[in-house]
Amino acid sequence: MSHPSVKGVAIYPDKRVEHVTLNGLADYQTIVDGNIEPVTLSDRSTMYVNEEFLYKFVDADGNIDVPKHFNSIAGDVCGLGGMPHLMMTGILGPVVVVGPVDGRGYDKDVTDKALGWIQRVAREAQL
């Protein structure tokens, strides 16, 4: 049985927000630029981040190019989604948000609640 397509939202550090259709693990990994790690939000939506996001963007001297990789929209969505510690620590790199996992272990489409959080934060980020 193949993995069903899922509608999600990709959020990038440059404040781009794109609706995406994901057709399998490779699509998730392409967006986050590596292996994925789930972050479960309060409505059971899942935000997938790069599993090494805290280390991936560190140079040989231990410096992070924060302006280039800091994802303010993703961090604020985490805050609204009940994960304030990630809002405070910060999310680095692109993420993808989808709905909760179903009984078979597959992600479902992004929820209206998560879409609302994303739209609210993206709108405020443009001000």
N, C-alpha and C positions, 0 to 999 in steps of 0.2 A: 504494500500500500504506500503510495507516495504522500509526501507532506503536502497538506493543502496550502494554497496561497493565503497570505495574511496581509491585511491593510494596516500600515503603521505610519509613523511619522519620524523622519530623520531630523535631528537637530545638530547643527554644526557650530563650531566656535565662532565663525564669522557672522553668526546670528541668522543664517539661512535656516528656514524650516520648510521641509518638503514632504508631501504625502508620497508614500512609496508602497509598492506591492512587493512582498518578500516571498520568494518561491523555494526557500530552503536555507540551510545554514550558511552557504557561501554568500548569499545576499546580505545576511546580518554581518558576517565577517568583513565584507567589502566596505560596508558603511562605517564600522567602528575601527577599521584598519587593523584587524588581528582577531585573536580569540575573544569570545564574548563571555561576559559575566552578568548574571541577572541581578537587578535591584527591584524588589517588589514594592510597589507603591500602595497607598492605603486602600485604593479601590480594587486591588489585586492586579492592576496593570503591571506590566514588566517593562522596565527601562534596561536595555542592554548597553553596557559600556565595554570598552576594551579592558580585558582582565588585568592588564598591566598599566592602566591609565595613570597610576601614581608614579610609575617608574619609566614608562615609555618615552616621555618627553624631557628626560633629564640628560644633560650633556655630560661629557667626561669630567667636568669640574663640579658636577652636582647642581648645576643651575638649570632652572626650568624657564623656557621662553613662555612665560605666563600669558602675555598679551596675545600671542599667536594661538595658544592651545586652550586657554581658559574658556569653558562653555558656560557662560552666565545663565543662559536660558535653561539649560539642563539642570543646573544647580537650583535655580528658583523653582522649577517644576518639582524637583525632589522635596523642597521645602513645603510646597503646597500639598504634595503627595505623602506627607507624613514621615519624611526622611530628612529632618532638618540638619542632622550631623553632616550629610553630604552637601547640603547647601553651604554650610560653614567651612567644610574642608575644601570644597570645590570639585568640580568634574572637569577633567582634562580630555580633550578630544571629542570627536563626534559620537553621538548616541542614537539609538533607535528605540521608539516606544511602541509597544503593541499591547493588546488586551491580556486578560488573564489566561492561564493555561487551562485547557479543558481536561476532561476525565481521561483522555487518551494520551495526554502529555504534549499536545500541540497548542501553540499560541493561538489565541483568537484575535479578531480585529480590534484595533485600538478603541477604547471606550469613549463615550461622549464626555464623561467626567474628565478623563485625561486630556482629551482634545480641548476642553474648556480651559484647563490649566495651561496648556501649551499656548493657546491663542491669547489668553490674558497676559502671560509673561512676554510673549513675542511682541504683542502690541505695546506693552510698557517699555520694552527694550528699544523700540523705534522712536520713542519720544525724546 
